[in-house]
């Protein structure tokens, strides 16, 4: 899989980030919340990102 960084909240690599893949999908880097109370299938997970990350991606016309 080829991955391209779209937008991030910082430049040092350990902040919430949105990536595009050559599969036509998005990858999201963020915190794994533990207190959500949801039932998530074993093959999936949740990540939490700031809404500003999505706003920035839209503003920059990346998605």
mmCIF file of the N, C-alpha and C atoms, coordinates in Angstrom:
data_MODEL
# 
_entry.id   MODEL 
# 
loop_
_atom_site.group_PDB 
_atom_site.id 
_atom_site.type_symbol 
_atom_site.label_atom_id 
_atom_site.label_alt_id 
_atom_site.label_comp_id 
_atom_site.label_asym_id 
_atom_site.label_entity_id 
_atom_site.label_seq_id 
_atom_site.pdbx_PDB_ins_code 
_atom_site.Cartn_x 
_atom_site.Cartn_y 
_atom_site.Cartn_z 
_atom_site.occupancy 
_atom_site.B_iso_or_equiv 
_atom_site.pdbx_formal_charge 
_atom_site.auth_seq_id 
_atom_site.auth_comp_id 
_atom_site.auth_asym_id 
_atom_site.auth_atom_id 
_atom_site.pdbx_PDB_model_num 
ATOM 1   N N  . UNK A 1 1  ? 0.831   -1.164 0.000  1.00 0.00 ? 1  UNK A N  1 
ATOM 2   C CA . UNK A 1 1  ? 0.000   0.000  0.000  1.00 0.00 ? 1  UNK A CA 1 
ATOM 3   C C  . UNK A 1 1  ? 0.885   1.240  0.000  1.00 0.00 ? 1  UNK A C  1 
ATOM 4   N N  . UNK A 1 2  ? 0.561   2.192  -0.850 1.00 0.00 ? 2  UNK A N  1 
ATOM 5   C CA . UNK A 1 2  ? 1.260   3.479  -0.857 1.00 0.00 ? 2  UNK A CA 1 
ATOM 6   C C  . UNK A 1 2  ? 0.422   4.472  -0.073 1.00 0.00 ? 2  UNK A C  1 
ATOM 7   N N  . UNK A 1 3  ? 1.090   5.260  0.770  1.00 0.00 ? 3  UNK A N  1 
ATOM 8   C CA . UNK A 1 3  ? 0.423   6.196  1.665  1.00 0.00 ? 3  UNK A CA 1 
ATOM 9   C C  . UNK A 1 3  ? 0.998   7.593  1.449  1.00 0.00 ? 3  UNK A C  1 
ATOM 10  N N  . UNK A 1 4  ? 0.093   8.574  1.407  1.00 0.00 ? 4  UNK A N  1 
ATOM 11  C CA . UNK A 1 4  ? 0.507   9.980  1.231  1.00 0.00 ? 4  UNK A CA 1 
ATOM 12  C C  . UNK A 1 4  ? -0.119  10.812 2.345  1.00 0.00 ? 4  UNK A C  1 
ATOM 13  N N  . UNK A 1 5  ? 0.698   11.590 3.043  1.00 0.00 ? 5  UNK A N  1 
ATOM 14  C CA . UNK A 1 5  ? 0.191   12.453 4.103  1.00 0.00 ? 5  UNK A CA 1 
ATOM 15  C C  . UNK A 1 5  ? -0.626  13.575 3.484  1.00 0.00 ? 5  UNK A C  1 
ATOM 16  N N  . UNK A 1 6  ? -1.857  13.760 3.988  1.00 0.00 ? 6  UNK A N  1 
ATOM 17  C CA . UNK A 1 6  ? -2.705  14.842 3.516  1.00 0.00 ? 6  UNK A CA 1 
ATOM 18  C C  . UNK A 1 6  ? -2.605  16.065 4.411  1.00 0.00 ? 6  UNK A C  1 
ATOM 19  N N  . UNK A 1 7  ? -2.823  15.854 5.704  1.00 0.00 ? 7  UNK A N  1 
ATOM 20  C CA . UNK A 1 7  ? -2.858  16.980 6.634  1.00 0.00 ? 7  UNK A CA 1 
ATOM 21  C C  . UNK A 1 7  ? -2.556  16.462 8.043  1.00 0.00 ? 7  UNK A C  1 
ATOM 22  N N  . UNK A 1 8  ? -1.947  17.320 8.846  1.00 0.00 ? 8  UNK A N  1 
ATOM 23  C CA . UNK A 1 8  ? -1.603  16.963 10.220 1.00 0.00 ? 8  UNK A CA 1 
ATOM 24  C C  . UNK A 1 8  ? -1.782  18.166 11.112 1.00 0.00 ? 8  UNK A C  1 
ATOM 25  N N  . UNK A 1 9  ? -1.798  17.945 12.406 1.00 0.00 ? 9  UNK A N  1 
ATOM 26  C CA . UNK A 1 9  ? -1.891  19.055 13.340 1.00 0.00 ? 9  UNK A CA 1 
ATOM 27  C C  . UNK A 1 9  ? -0.511  19.541 13.773 1.00 0.00 ? 9  UNK A C  1 
ATOM 28  N N  . UNK A 1 10 ? 0.541   18.836 13.378 1.00 0.00 ? 10 UNK A N  1 
ATOM 29  C CA . UNK A 1 10 ? 1.911   19.269 13.646 1.00 0.00 ? 10 UNK A CA 1 
ATOM 30  C C  . UNK A 1 10 ? 2.831   18.604 12.634 1.00 0.00 ? 10 UNK A C  1 
ATOM 31  N N  . UNK A 1 11 ? 4.074   18.924 12.676 1.00 0.00 ? 11 UNK A N  1 
ATOM 32  C CA . UNK A 1 11 ? 5.013   18.393 11.684 1.00 0.00 ? 11 UNK A CA 1 
ATOM 33  C C  . UNK A 1 11 ? 6.010   17.385 12.234 1.00 0.00 ? 11 UNK A C  1 
ATOM 34  N N  . UNK A 1 12 ? 5.922   17.028 13.520 1.00 0.00 ? 12 UNK A N  1 
ATOM 35  C CA . UNK A 1 12 ? 6.934   16.130 14.082 1.00 0.00 ? 12 UNK A CA 1 
ATOM 36  C C  . UNK A 1 12 ? 6.566   14.652 13.991 1.00 0.00 ? 12 UNK A C  1 
ATOM 37  N N  . UNK A 1 13 ? 5.395   14.322 13.400 1.00 0.00 ? 13 UNK A N  1 
ATOM 38  C CA . UNK A 1 13 ? 5.074   12.932 13.134 1.00 0.00 ? 13 UNK A CA 1 
ATOM 39  C C  . UNK A 1 13 ? 4.311   12.186 14.202 1.00 0.00 ? 13 UNK A C  1 
ATOM 40  N N  . UNK A 1 14 ? 4.116   12.781 15.372 1.00 0.00 ? 14 UNK A N  1 
ATOM 41  C CA . UNK A 1 14 ? 3.385   12.052 16.408 1.00 0.00 ? 14 UNK A CA 1 
ATOM 42  C C  . UNK A 1 14 ? 2.102   12.770 16.815 1.00 0.00 ? 14 UNK A C  1 
ATOM 43  N N  . UNK A 1 15 ? 1.451   13.402 15.848 1.00 0.00 ? 15 UNK A N  1 
ATOM 44  C CA . UNK A 1 15 ? 0.200   14.123 16.080 1.00 0.00 ? 15 UNK A CA 1 
ATOM 45  C C  . UNK A 1 15 ? -0.892  13.532 15.187 1.00 0.00 ? 15 UNK A C  1 
ATOM 46  N N  . UNK A 1 16 ? -2.151  13.835 15.466 1.00 0.00 ? 16 UNK A N  1 
ATOM 47  C CA . UNK A 1 16 ? -3.219  13.365 14.589 1.00 0.00 ? 16 UNK A CA 1 
ATOM 48  C C  . UNK A 1 16 ? -2.946  13.755 13.137 1.00 0.00 ? 16 UNK A C  1 
ATOM 49  N N  . UNK A 1 17 ? -3.084  12.773 12.250 1.00 0.00 ? 17 UNK A N  1 
ATOM 50  C CA . UNK A 1 17 ? -2.754  12.957 10.839 1.00 0.00 ? 17 UNK A CA 1 
ATOM 51  C C  . UNK A 1 17 ? -3.751  12.200 9.987  1.00 0.00 ? 17 UNK A C  1 
ATOM 52  N N  . UNK A 1 18 ? -4.033  12.743 8.805  1.00 0.00 ? 18 UNK A N  1 
ATOM 53  C CA . UNK A 1 18 ? -4.908  12.102 7.835  1.00 0.00 ? 18 UNK A CA 1 
ATOM 54  C C  . UNK A 1 18 ? -4.070  11.759 6.606  1.00 0.00 ? 18 UNK A C  1 
ATOM 55  N N  . UNK A 1 19 ? -4.161  10.494 6.164  1.00 0.00 ? 19 UNK A N  1 
ATOM 56  C CA . UNK A 1 19 ? -3.395  10.001 5.025  1.00 0.00 ? 19 UNK A CA 1 
ATOM 57  C C  . UNK A 1 19 ? -4.344  9.487  3.945  1.00 0.00 ? 19 UNK A C  1 
ATOM 58  N N  . UNK A 1 20 ? -3.925  9.556  2.690  1.00 0.00 ? 20 UNK A N  1 
ATOM 59  C CA . UNK A 1 20 ? -4.637  8.932  1.576  1.00 0.00 ? 20 UNK A CA 1 
ATOM 60  C C  . UNK A 1 20 ? -3.824  7.731  1.121  1.00 0.00 ? 20 UNK A C  1 
ATOM 61  N N  . UNK A 1 21 ? -4.510  6.679  0.667  1.00 0.00 ? 21 UNK A N  1 
ATOM 62  C CA . UNK A 1 21 ? -3.820  5.496  0.162  1.00 0.00 ? 21 UNK A CA 1 
ATOM 63  C C  . UNK A 1 21 ? -4.071  5.339  -1.327 1.00 0.00 ? 21 UNK A C  1 
ATOM 64  N N  . UNK A 1 22 ? -3.285  4.498  -1.947 1.00 0.00 ? 22 UNK A N  1 
ATOM 65  C CA . UNK A 1 22 ? -3.491  4.201  -3.369 1.00 0.00 ? 22 UNK A CA 1 
ATOM 66  C C  . UNK A 1 22 ? -4.656  3.235  -3.571 1.00 0.00 ? 22 UNK A C  1 
ATOM 67  N N  . UNK A 1 23 ? -5.340  2.886  -2.504 1.00 0.00 ? 23 UNK A N  1 
ATOM 68  C CA . UNK A 1 23 ? -6.522  2.023  -2.571 1.00 0.00 ? 23 UNK A CA 1 
ATOM 69  C C  . UNK A 1 23 ? -7.817  2.836  -2.594 1.00 0.00 ? 23 UNK A C  1 
ATOM 70  N N  . UNK A 1 24 ? -7.670  4.168  -2.591 1.00 0.00 ? 24 UNK A N  1 
ATOM 71  C CA . UNK A 1 24 ? -8.846  5.022  -2.536 1.00 0.00 ? 24 UNK A CA 1 
ATOM 72  C C  . UNK A 1 24 ? -9.453  5.105  -1.148 1.00 0.00 ? 24 UNK A C  1 
ATOM 73  N N  . UNK A 1 25 ? -8.630  4.901  -0.119 1.00 0.00 ? 25 UNK A N  1 
ATOM 74  C CA . UNK A 1 25 ? -9.092  4.957  1.263  1.00 0.00 ? 25 UNK A CA 1 
ATOM 75  C C  . UNK A 1 25 ? -8.291  5.992  2.037  1.00 0.00 ? 25 UNK A C  1 
ATOM 76  N N  . UNK A 1 26 ? -8.743  6.269  3.260  1.00 0.00 ? 26 UNK A N  1 
ATOM 77  C CA . UNK A 1 26 ? -8.041  7.176  4.156  1.00 0.00 ? 26 UNK A CA 1 
ATOM 78  C C  . UNK A 1 26 ? -7.549  6.404  5.366  1.00 0.00 ? 26 UNK A C  1 
ATOM 79  N N  . UNK A 1 27 ? -6.402  6.782  5.882  1.00 0.00 ? 27 UNK A N  1 
ATOM 80  C CA . UNK A 1 27 ? -5.883  6.284  7.153  1.00 0.00 ? 27 UNK A CA 1 
ATOM 81  C C  . UNK A 1 27 ? -5.876  7.459  8.120  1.00 0.00 ? 27 UNK A C  1 
ATOM 82  N N  . UNK A 1 28 ? -6.234  7.187  9.365  1.00 0.00 ? 28 UNK A N  1 
ATOM 83  C CA . UNK A 1 28 ? -6.286  8.231  10.380 1.00 0.00 ? 28 UNK A CA 1 
ATOM 84  C C  . UNK A 1 28 ? -5.359  7.855  11.524 1.00 0.00 ? 28 UNK A C  1 
ATOM 85  N N  . UNK A 1 29 ? -4.461  8.759  11.867 1.00 0.00 ? 29 UNK A N  1 
ATOM 86  C CA . UNK A 1 29 ? -3.590  8.581  13.027 1.00 0.00 ? 29 UNK A CA 1 
ATOM 87  C C  . UNK A 1 29 ? -4.149  9.427  14.148 1.00 0.00 ? 29 UNK A C  1 
ATOM 88  N N  . UNK A 1 30 ? -4.387  8.810  15.294 1.00 0.00 ? 30 UNK A N  1 
ATOM 89  C CA . UNK A 1 30 ? -4.921  9.541  16.438 1.00 0.00 ? 30 UNK A CA 1 
ATOM 90  C C  . UNK A 1 30 ? -4.833  8.702  17.696 1.00 0.00 ? 30 UNK A C  1 
ATOM 91  N N  . UNK A 1 31 ? -5.393  9.222  18.760 1.00 0.00 ? 31 UNK A N  1 
ATOM 92  C CA . UNK A 1 31 ? -5.407  8.529  20.045 1.00 0.00 ? 31 UNK A CA 1 
ATOM 93  C C  . UNK A 1 31 ? -6.433  7.396  20.023 1.00 0.00 ? 31 UNK A C  1 
ATOM 94  N N  . UNK A 1 32 ? -6.150  6.302  20.701 1.00 0.00 ? 32 UNK A N  1 
ATOM 95  C CA . UNK A 1 32 ? -7.107  5.208  20.855 1.00 0.00 ? 32 UNK A CA 1 
ATOM 96  C C  . UNK A 1 32 ? -7.865  5.448  22.159 1.00 0.00 ? 32 UNK A C  1 
ATOM 97  N N  . UNK A 1 33 ? -9.152  5.799  22.060 1.00 0.00 ? 33 UNK A N  1 
ATOM 98  C CA . UNK A 1 33 ? -9.905  6.061  23.277 1.00 0.00 ? 33 UNK A CA 1 
ATOM 99  C C  . UNK A 1 33 ? -10.276 4.758  23.981 1.00 0.00 ? 33 UNK A C  1 
ATOM 100 N N  . UNK A 1 34 ? -10.315 4.783  25.299 1.00 0.00 ? 34 UNK A N  1 
ATOM 101 C CA . UNK A 1 34 ? -10.623 3.578  26.062 1.00 0.00 ? 34 UNK A CA 1 
ATOM 102 C C  . UNK A 1 34 ? -11.999 3.643  26.712 1.00 0.00 ? 34 UNK A C  1 
ATOM 103 N N  . UNK A 1 35 ? -12.595 4.812  26.786 1.00 0.00 ? 35 UNK A N  1 
ATOM 104 C CA . UNK A 1 35 ? -13.822 4.983  27.562 1.00 0.00 ? 35 UNK A CA 1 
ATOM 105 C C  . UNK A 1 35 ? -15.050 5.264  26.703 1.00 0.00 ? 35 UNK A C  1 
ATOM 106 N N  . UNK A 1 36 ? -15.103 4.708  25.492 1.00 0.00 ? 36 UNK A N  1 
ATOM 107 C CA . UNK A 1 36 ? -16.193 5.036  24.573 1.00 0.00 ? 36 UNK A CA 1 
ATOM 108 C C  . UNK A 1 36 ? -17.459 4.229  24.816 1.00 0.00 ? 36 UNK A C  1 
ATOM 109 N N  . UNK A 1 37 ? -17.379 3.065  25.416 1.00 0.00 ? 37 UNK A N  1 
ATOM 110 C CA . UNK A 1 37 ? -18.548 2.256  25.714 1.00 0.00 ? 37 UNK A CA 1 
ATOM 111 C C  . UNK A 1 37 ? -19.207 1.610  24.509 1.00 0.00 ? 37 UNK A C  1 
ATOM 112 N N  . UNK A 1 38 ? -18.566 1.625  23.367 1.00 0.00 ? 38 UNK A N  1 
ATOM 113 C CA . UNK A 1 38 ? -19.108 1.041  22.137 1.00 0.00 ? 38 UNK A CA 1 
ATOM 114 C C  . UNK A 1 38 ? -18.663 -0.404 21.978 1.00 0.00 ? 38 UNK A C  1 
ATOM 115 N N  . UNK A 1 39 ? -19.422 -1.169 21.234 1.00 0.00 ? 39 UNK A N  1 
ATOM 116 C CA . UNK A 1 39 ? -19.050 -2.551 20.902 1.00 0.00 ? 39 UNK A CA 1 
ATOM 117 C C  . UNK A 1 39 ? -18.439 -2.539 19.497 1.00 0.00 ? 39 UNK A C  1 
ATOM 118 N N  . UNK A 1 40 ? -17.138 -2.689 19.416 1.00 0.00 ? 40 UNK A N  1 
ATOM 119 C CA . UNK A 1 40 ? -16.410 -2.632 18.155 1.00 0.00 ? 40 UNK A CA 1 
ATOM 120 C C  . UNK A 1 40 ? -15.944 -4.042 17.806 1.00 0.00 ? 40 UNK A C  1 
ATOM 121 N N  . UNK A 1 41 ? -16.164 -4.489 16.545 1.00 0.00 ? 41 UNK A N  1 
ATOM 122 C CA . UNK A 1 41 ? -15.685 -5.817 16.151 1.00 0.00 ? 41 UNK A CA 1 
ATOM 123 C C  . UNK A 1 41 ? -14.179 -5.949 16.380 1.00 0.00 ? 41 UNK A C  1 
ATOM 124 N N  . UNK A 1 42 ? -13.725 -7.154 16.641 1.00 0.00 ? 42 UNK A N  1 
ATOM 125 C CA . UNK A 1 42 ? -12.326 -7.414 16.933 1.00 0.00 ? 42 UNK A CA 1 
ATOM 126 C C  . UNK A 1 42 ? -11.368 -6.999 15.834 1.00 0.00 ? 42 UNK A C  1 
ATOM 127 N N  . UNK A 1 43 ? -11.822 -6.965 14.588 1.00 0.00 ? 43 UNK A N  1 
ATOM 128 C CA . UNK A 1 43 ? -10.932 -6.607 13.470 1.00 0.00 ? 43 UNK A CA 1 
ATOM 129 C C  . UNK A 1 43 ? -10.935 -5.098 13.193 1.00 0.00 ? 43 UNK A C  1 
ATOM 130 N N  . UNK A 1 44 ? -11.653 -4.304 14.008 1.00 0.00 ? 44 UNK A N  1 
ATOM 131 C CA . UNK A 1 44 ? -11.700 -2.855 13.830 1.00 0.00 ? 44 UNK A CA 1 
ATOM 132 C C  . UNK A 1 44 ? -11.242 -2.166 15.110 1.00 0.00 ? 44 UNK A C  1 
ATOM 133 N N  . UNK A 1 45 ? -11.027 -0.857 15.021 1.00 0.00 ? 45 UNK A N  1 
ATOM 134 C CA . UNK A 1 45 ? -10.654 -0.063 16.169 1.00 0.00 ? 45 UNK A CA 1 
ATOM 135 C C  . UNK A 1 45 ? -11.151 1.350  15.950 1.00 0.00 ? 45 UNK A C  1 
ATOM 136 N N  . UNK A 1 46 ? -11.137 2.143  16.974 1.00 0.00 ? 46 UNK A N  1 
ATOM 137 C CA . UNK A 1 46 ? -11.486 3.551  16.902 1.00 0.00 ? 46 UNK A CA 1 
ATOM 138 C C  . UNK A 1 46 ? -10.248 4.382  17.153 1.00 0.00 ? 46 UNK A C  1 
ATOM 139 N N  . UNK A 1 47 ? -10.162 5.530  16.503 1.00 0.00 ? 47 UNK A N  1 
ATOM 140 C CA . UNK A 1 47 ? -9.163  6.528  16.862 1.00 0.00 ? 47 UNK A CA 1 
ATOM 141 C C  . UNK A 1 47 ? -9.894  7.849  17.014 1.00 0.00 ? 47 UNK A C  1 
ATOM 142 N N  . UNK A 1 48 ? -9.377  8.687  17.876 1.00 0.00 ? 48 UNK A N  1 
ATOM 143 C CA . UNK A 1 48 ? -9.976  9.991  18.137 1.00 0.00 ? 48 UNK A CA 1 
ATOM 144 C C  . UNK A 1 48 ? -9.044  11.058 17.588 1.00 0.00 ? 48 UNK A C  1 
ATOM 145 N N  . UNK A 1 49 ? -9.624  11.969 16.792 1.00 0.00 ? 49 UNK A N  1 
ATOM 146 C CA . UNK A 1 49 ? -8.846  13.054 16.208 1.00 0.00 ? 49 UNK A CA 1 
ATOM 147 C C  . UNK A 1 49 ? -9.566  14.374 16.465 1.00 0.00 ? 49 UNK A C  1 
ATOM 148 N N  . UNK A 1 50 ? -8.852  15.482 16.462 1.00 0.00 ? 50 UNK A N  1 
ATOM 149 C CA . UNK A 1 50 ? -9.509  16.774 16.619 1.00 0.00 ? 50 UNK A CA 1 
ATOM 150 C C  . UNK A 1 50 ? -10.301 17.121 15.353 1.00 0.00 ? 50 UNK A C  1 
ATOM 151 N N  . UNK A 1 51 ? -11.477 17.697 15.515 1.00 0.00 ? 51 UNK A N  1 
ATOM 152 C CA . UNK A 1 51 ? -12.299 18.097 14.375 1.00 0.00 ? 51 UNK A CA 1 
ATOM 153 C C  . UNK A 1 51 ? -11.551 19.084 13.484 1.00 0.00 ? 51 UNK A C  1 
ATOM 154 N N  . UNK A 1 52 ? -10.643 19.846 14.051 1.00 0.00 ? 52 UNK A N  1 
ATOM 155 C CA . UNK A 1 52 ? -9.871  20.813 13.270 1.00 0.00 ? 52 UNK A CA 1 
ATOM 156 C C  . UNK A 1 52 ? -9.043  20.121 12.184 1.00 0.00 ? 52 UNK A C  1 
ATOM 157 N N  . UNK A 1 53 ? -8.659  18.870 12.391 1.00 0.00 ? 53 UNK A N  1 
ATOM 158 C CA . UNK A 1 53 ? -7.913  18.142 11.367 1.00 0.00 ? 53 UNK A CA 1 
ATOM 159 C C  . UNK A 1 53 ? -8.757  17.975 10.107 1.00 0.00 ? 53 UNK A C  1 
ATOM 160 N N  . UNK A 1 54 ? -10.029 17.635 10.263 1.00 0.00 ? 54 UNK A N  1 
ATOM 161 C CA . UNK A 1 54 ? -10.925 17.488 9.112  1.00 0.00 ? 54 UNK A CA 1 
ATOM 162 C C  . UNK A 1 54 ? -11.211 18.847 8.492  1.00 0.00 ? 54 UNK A C  1 
ATOM 163 N N  . UNK A 1 55 ? -11.448 19.854 9.330  1.00 0.00 ? 55 UNK A N  1 
ATOM 164 C CA . UNK A 1 55 ? -11.686 21.208 8.800  1.00 0.00 ? 55 UNK A CA 1 
ATOM 165 C C  . UNK A 1 55 ? -10.508 21.689 7.963  1.00 0.00 ? 55 UNK A C  1 
ATOM 166 N N  . UNK A 1 56 ? -9.286  21.420 8.452  1.00 0.00 ? 56 UNK A N  1 
ATOM 167 C CA . UNK A 1 56 ? -8.083  21.835 7.727  1.00 0.00 ? 56 UNK A CA 1 
ATOM 168 C C  . UNK A 1 56 ? -7.985  21.095 6.393  1.00 0.00 ? 56 UNK A C  1 
ATOM 169 N N  . UNK A 1 57 ? -8.304  19.804 6.376  1.00 0.00 ? 57 UNK A N  1 
ATOM 170 C CA . UNK A 1 57 ? -8.261  19.029 5.136  1.00 0.00 ? 57 UNK A CA 1 
ATOM 171 C C  . UNK A 1 57 ? -9.258  19.577 4.124  1.00 0.00 ? 57 UNK A C  1 
ATOM 172 N N  . UNK A 1 58 ? -10.454 19.918 4.575  1.00 0.00 ? 58 UNK A N  1 
ATOM 173 C CA . UNK A 1 58 ? -11.468 20.481 3.680  1.00 0.00 ? 58 UNK A CA 1 
ATOM 174 C C  . UNK A 1 58 ? -11.047 21.868 3.204  1.00 0.00 ? 58 UNK A C  1 
ATOM 175 N N  . UNK A 1 59 ? -10.590 22.689 4.124  1.00 0.00 ? 59 UNK A N  1 
ATOM 176 C CA . UNK A 1 59 ? -10.154 24.055 3.784  1.00 0.00 ? 59 UNK A CA 1 
ATOM 177 C C  . UNK A 1 59 ? -9.031  24.028 2.746  1.00 0.00 ? 59 UNK A C  1 
ATOM 178 N N  . UNK A 1 60 ? -8.133  23.081 2.879  1.00 0.00 ? 60 UNK A N  1 
ATOM 179 C CA . UNK A 1 60 ? -7.008  22.946 1.943  1.00 0.00 ? 60 UNK A CA 1 
ATOM 180 C C  . UNK A 1 60 ? -7.384  22.149 0.706  1.00 0.00 ? 60 UNK A C  1 
ATOM 181 N N  . UNK A 1 61 ? -8.671  21.770 0.596  1.00 0.00 ? 61 UNK A N  1 
ATOM 182 C CA . UNK A 1 61 ? -9.218  21.021 -0.528 1.00 0.00 ? 61 UNK A CA 1 
ATOM 183 C C  . UNK A 1 61 ? -8.474  19.708 -0.766 1.00 0.00 ? 61 UNK A C  1 
ATOM 184 N N  . UNK A 1 62 ? -8.175  18.999 0.324  1.00 0.00 ? 62 UNK A N  1 
ATOM 185 C CA . UNK A 1 62 ? -7.480  17.719 0.226  1.00 0.00 ? 62 UNK A CA 1 
ATOM 186 C C  . UNK A 1 62 ? -8.454  16.550 0.179  1.00 0.00 ? 62 UNK A C  1 
ATOM 187 N N  . UNK A 1 63 ? -9.663  16.769 0.678  1.00 0.00 ? 63 UNK A N  1 
ATOM 188 C CA . UNK A 1 63 ? -10.696 15.714 0.619  1.00 0.00 ? 63 UNK A CA 1 
ATOM 189 C C  . UNK A 1 63 ? -11.996 16.337 0.151  1.00 0.00 ? 63 UNK A C  1 
# 
